[in-house]
Amino acid sequence: MKSATGSHSGTGVWLLQRATALLLALVLPVLSIVFLAALPLDFAGWQALLAPLWRRVLLLLTGAALALHAWVGMRDIFMDYVHPVGMRLALTLAVIVILAGSVVWLAAVLFSAPAWSGA
C-alpha cells in the first residue's frame, strides 16, 4: 500500500540534511580559523573582520545551512516522538519561526548599512 505522501517523500529531506552537514563541515573550520586569527575584541575589530562582502555572504549562507540542518533534525524528532498532531504542528511551527527569525536577524546584522559604511 502506498502512503499518502508518496513512496520517497523523505529522500529529499535526507539529502538536504546531508548537503548542509557537508557544507557546515567544510565552512565552519575555515570561519573558525579566520575568527581565531583575527580575534576581534571590540566592535571596530568585528567591523574590520566582516568588512569584505564575501565573508558576510559566507557567514549568512552558513547560518542558513545551519538553520536548515537544525530544522530537518527537529522535524524528524517531532515526527518520530510527538504523536499528537496538534502538538507536532505547534512545535514544528515554533521551530520554523525561531530558525527563520534567526536567519533574518543575522542578515540584518551582517548587511545593515550604517554598520558597514563607517557612519
Protein Blocks (a to p, Z undefined) as FASTA:
>chain_A
ZZfkbjklmmmmmmmmmmmmmmmmmmmmmmmmmmmmnopabfklmmmmmmpmklmmmmmm
mmmmmmmmmmmmmmmmmmmmmmblklmmmmmmmmmmmmmmmmmmmmmmmmgmklmnoZZ
